[in-house]
Amino acid sequence: MTRLLNHRRVDVAWLASESGIPEDDLRSLSEGAPPLTSQLDALAPALGFHAADLYAIANVPAPAALRPGHPAAGSDIAGLVRITMALPPDDRTRVHRLVDQLPREPRDHPGDLPRPYSQHHWSAGALLVNLLCVNRNLYSVSAAAKALAVLTDGRVYLAASTIHGIGRGRVPLTPQRVAGFATTLGIPPADLAAITQIALPQPSWPDDPLTAEMARLLWNCRHLTAAQAKHVYAEVKSMLMAVPDNATDEEWNRVWRHHGTWWGAPRQ
C-alpha cells in the first residue's frame, strides 16, 4: 500500500478521506498490521481495484461472494476473448451484452478453491499468476498463456510451463512480463510495477482502448459456468465469416484457418 501511494504521489490522509478508514488504522496497515475484510472492502474502490484483486494482493482469502467457482470454464473463456477481440464494435457490444445478461449460477464448489500457487511467503510471481488464473476464472495455465498472448498482441508469448515457473518462483518476472500481466488483468501497469517492485519496460507500451475493453470482458466472464462459457463461445464463433481469398490484412482480421479457409471478421 505504501509503495502504491508513493507511486501515485498521494498520502495516508488522502486515502483516509477516500476510504473512510481512520488515518491511524491505515498507518498500522502500512507498518504491517494484517488488514480486516471491512478495510479491504473500503480500500478497493478508493484505490480503484476490484475487491477480489485487492484481497489477493493483500494475501487474504476473499469472501465467498467474490470468488469465481467454475474452474472448468477457463479454456472457453480464453477462446471467446480471443475471437471477440477480432470482431467489429457492434459485434463486440453483442458479446458484452450476452455475458452481462447471463444469470449467476450456483458455484461448482461450495468451499474456497485453493490458489494454485502458494503465497505463504509473498511472491510477486505467485500473486500475478493467481490474479490471472484464479481471479479471472481461467485456472489452466494454458488458458492463461492464450489470454496473455492475445491481449498483449504477442508481446508476451509464454509457454504454459513458463507461467507455471513464474507462479512457483522458478522463472523470474521481467519488466516485459509485468507489463503483460498488467495489460491482461486490466490493472494500470505502473500500479502493478509499484506493487511488485519491478520496473516497466522502456519504452512503455502505448495505451490501447481495445485491449482495455478485452481485459474488462475477461473480468466479466469470471462468473460464467463451464456450460455458459461454452454457450457464449459458440455464439461468438458464429459471428465469424469466411475471409475472401483476395482480402488483405488491412481489411480483415483473421482468426483461424480451417480446411484451407480463413475465418475472421472485417476491420472497422
Residue, then its C-alpha position, 0 to 999 in steps of 0.5 A: m500500500t505504501r509503495l502504491l501511494n508513493h507511486r501515485r504521489v498521494d498520502v495516508a490522509w488522502l486515502a483516509s478521506e477516500s476510504g473512510i478508514p481512520e488515518d491511524d488504522l491505515r498507518s498500522l496497515s502500512e507498518g504491517a498490521p494484517p488488514l480486516t475484510s471491512q478495510l479491504d472492502a473500503l480500500a478497493p474502490a478508493l484505490g480503484f481495484h476490484a475487491a477480489d484483486l485487492y484481497a489477493i494482493a493483500n494475501v487474504p482469502a476473499p469472501a465467498a461472494l467474490r470468488p469465481g467457482h467454475p474452474a472448468a470454464g477457463s479454456d472457453i473463456a480464453g477462446l471467446v476473448r480471443i475471437t471477440m477481440a477480432l470482431p467489429p464494435d457492434d459485434r463486440t457490444r453483442v458479446h458484452r451484452l450476452v455475458d452481462q445478461l447471463p444469470r449467476e449460477p450456483r458455484d461448482h464448489p461450495g468451499d474456497l478453491p485453493r490458489p494454485y500457487s502458494q503465497h505463504h511467503w509473498s511472491a510477486g510471481a505467485l500473486l500475478v499468476n493467481l490474479l490471472c488464473v484464479n481471479r479471472n476464472l481461467y485456472s489452466v495455465s494454458a488458458a492463461a498463456k492464450a489470454l496473455a498472448v492475445l491481449t498483449d498482441g504477442r508481446v508476451y508469448l509464454a509457454a504454459s510451463t513458463i507461467h507455471g515457473i513464474g507462479r512457483g518462483r522458478v522463472p523470474l518476472t521481467p519488466q516485459r512480463v509485468a507489463g503483460f500481466a498488467t495489460t491482461l488483468g486490466i490493472p494500470p501497469a505502473d500500479l502493478a510495477a509499484i506493487t511488485q517492485i519491478a520496473l516497466p519496460q522502456p519504452s512503455w507500451p502505448d495505451d490501447p482502448l481495445t485491449a482495455e475493453m478485452a481485459r474488462l470482458l475477461w473480468n466479466c466472464r469470471h462468473l460464467t459456468a463451464a456450460q455458459a462459457k461454452h454457450v457464449y463461445a459458440e455464439v461468438k464463433s458464429m459471428l465469424m465469416a469466411v475471409p475472401d481469398n483476395a482480402t488483405d490484412e488491412e481489411w480483415n482480421r483473421v482468426w483461424r484457418h480451417h480446411g484451407t479457409w480463413w475465418g475472421a471478421p472485417r476491420q472497422 
